[in-house]
Amino acid sequence: MARLKNQTTGIVINVADEKAARYENDPTWELEDAGAPAKPKEPTVDELKAEIDRRNEGREEDAKLSKDGKKADLVATLAADDAAQAQG
C-alpha cells in the first residue's frame, strides 16, 4: 500500500502499489513514507481568523475572542476557548 500526499491540499491517500505508479509523473502528488503517520494540515492564519469569526457570531462584545497577534496567539486563543467550552 502506497501513501500519496496532494501538494495542493495536503490530503494523504492510500492506494494500491500497482496504482501508485500512475501518479509518479504527476507533480500534484508526492509519495510519502508508508511507515510515517499522516501529518495533519496546519491551518493558515486566515483559517484561524475565520474560525474565530465563526465562534464570535452571537457573542456579546466583551466576550468576543481576539484576532490580534501571531499564529501562535490565535491557536492559543482557540485552545483557551475550547477549554472554557469544555468546562461549561
Residue pairs with C-beta under 8 A, 6 or more apart in sequence:
1 14
1 15
1 16
1 17
1 34
2 14
2 15
2 16
2 17
2 19
2 20
2 31
2 34
3 12
3 13
3 14
3 31
3 32
3 33
3 34
3 36
3 38
4 12
4 13
4 14
4 15
4 20
4 23
4 29
4 30
4 31
4 32
5 11
5 12
5 29
5 30
5 32
6 12
6 13
6 28
6 29
7 27
7 28
7 29
7 30
8 28
9 41
10 41
11 41
12 32
12 38
12 39
15 23
20 31
23 29
23 31
24 31
32 38
43 51
45 71
45 74
48 71
48 74
48 75
48 78
49 67
49 74
51 78
52 65
52 66
52 67
52 74
52 77
52 78
53 67
55 65
55 78
55 81
56 64
56 65
59 65
65 77
65 78
65 81
66 73
66 77
67 74
69 77
